[in-house]
Amino acid sequence: MHELALCDAMLKMVRDISREQSLEGVRSITVRVGTLSGVVPRFLTDCWTAVTDGTEYDGVPLLVETEAGRARCLDCGAEFVADVEDLSCPDCGGKKLMPLSGRDMTIQEIEAY
């Protein structure tokens, strides 16, 4: 489950940012997860709860926004929203796809006080 490693790294990043910016505390953290990233949002929030348990970030909610992945068919050139359950071109049925977006996970916002 790579979500656990992602949350551990995210906790370290938030701690570093909090120290650098001299933040008193954090109210919430928002991340954007692409549907082609391989990250499962539900697992991410569960792992965040586990990683922050007993830390100064215990109870700080992790808010997850999803970004639809887009792909281009290398056979016909069509661009479309890629469905991870069916990675084929809706126009020609081709399986040679190039991802255009939706492969990233990004911290969007740290709401602090």
Secondary structure, 3 states (H helix, E strand, C coil): CHHHHHHHHHHHHHHHHHHHHCCCCEEEEEEEEECCCCCCHHHHHHHHHHHHCCCCCCCCCEEEEEECCEEEECCCCCEEECECCECCCCCCCCCCEEEEECCCEEEEEEEEC
